[in-house]
Amino acid sequence: MIVEKLKSILNLMPSIFYDETLLKNALGRVFFDDKRSQNILFIVIESGVIDNALLVKTVNKPAYEAYVNTLYNDYGIEKIIAKDYIGYWFEALNIPYENFKINLPTKAPIKIKSEGSVIDERKEAEKAIRSLSRSEIEAAIHLNTLPKDFANAVFAR
């Protein structure tokens, strides 16, 4: 759907991306309900990626990856999103390109602490607090680095 909308803009004004104001206005009118798409589509043009792609006429995998990295490094756009939006412009402008797969980093498994380990950690914290002097505890409470209730509970035992 995005590609069709871009093609409709380009059919009316083929060289629209050379006038930033006109491009922003057109994207705003066509993608009036999708601010994110407006912004990313504009950034792809603003970055010079499409100008470069039009010069080389066919975009190979390394060049496509470099374009994606440009948007990621210079504008903070996630690589998978950058790849999609660059691809939308390629398709709308009929620029031949070699697709590639983005290897997303795998996330480390989340370790869920057992109830026993949480209790052990609490006991260690209590032991550490008991080793503090009264003035150190009062200073920690004053600096909001130690909850007053917790400190009082530890000393009540």
N, C-alpha and C positions, 0 to 999 in steps of 0.2 A: 504494500500500500504506500509506503514511503517513496519507493522508486517511482510509482505512477504519479504521485504528487510532484516530485522533482521534475519528471518528464513534462508535466503540464506547464510548470514554470518555465522550463527551458524552451518549450515549443513557442511560448508567447514572447520570450526574451532570451534568445540564444546566448548572448554574451553578458548575462546579468551578473555573473560573479566578478566582473571587473568594476562594478559600482557597488561598494559596500552598503551604502544607504538603501539603494534599490533592492539589493539582495536581502537585507534585514527586513525591510518592509514586506517583500514578497513572502519570505519564510514565515513572518508573523501572521500574514493573512491566510496562508494555506495551512499552516500548522498552528492555528489560533488556539487549539485546545491541548497542545503538547509543547510546552515551553522548553522542555529538555531537548526534544528533537530540533526545535528552532536553533537553540544555542549550539548543539554539537554539529549540526549541519553547517552552520556559519563558521564555527571554529575550523572545521575541515578545510574550508575554502581559505579562511584567514591564514592558516598555517603554511600555505603554499604547496600542500600535498597534491592538490588537483592540478595546479599549474605545472608542477613537475611531471605528473602522470600524463598530462596532455602533450608535453614535450617528448617524452620517451615513447609514446604511442601504445606500447604494450608493457604492462607491469608484471615483472617476474616475482617469484616468491620472496627473494631477499629484499627487493625494493618495497614490496607490500609490507613486509615485517618492519622495515626501516620507517615507513610512513606511520605505522601503528605505534612504534616506539617514540616517534616525534610527538604524537598526541599524548602519549602516556607521560613522557618526560617533561615536555614543555607546558602542557595544559592540565595534567593530572587526571586525564580520562582513562578509565580502566581499559586494558588492552582489548578485551572481548567486545566492549562497546565501541571503541575506536575502530576496530576491524569491521564491525557491522556497518557503521556510518560511512566509512571510507568506501566500502563495497557498494553502498547505496548510490553514492556519487558516480562510481565507476560504471554501474549499470545504467544509470540515468543518462550518462554521457557516452555510452557504448564504448567504453575503454576496455579493451581486452586485458584480462589479468589472470594470474595463476593464484588460486586460492591456497591457503595454508591453514594448519591447525595450530591454535594457541595451546601450549602446554601450561595448564594452570598448576600452580604449586599445590602440593597436597598438604592438607592440614594435619598437624600432629594430633593424635588421639587425646581426647580430654580425659584426664584421670579424675574419677570421682572418689572423693575421700570417704572411707568407711566411717561409721559413727565412732569406732574405737580410735581412729587416728585423729579425729577432731577433738575428742576428749583428751588424748595424749598431748596435742598441741596446746590446748587450754591449760593443762597442768604445767607444761613447760613455761607458758606465759606467766602463770601465777607464781611459779618458782622464781622466775626472773624479777617479777615485781617485788616479791618478798625480800630479795637481795638488795633492793634499792633502799636508800635512806629515806626517812620521812620528808626531808627537804627536797630530794630529787622527785619524789612522788608528787608533792605539792606543786613543784615547778612543771612537771609533765601535765598535771591537771590544768594548771593555769594556761599553759600553751596549747591546750586542747589536743594533746597527743595521747592522752590517756583518759578514758571516760571515768568520771568521778565515781559512778556507781560500781564500776568494775574494781577500782582500787579499794573502795570501802568494803566490798564483798570479800576481797582477798584478805584484808586485814581482820575481818570479822571472824575468820576461821581459826 
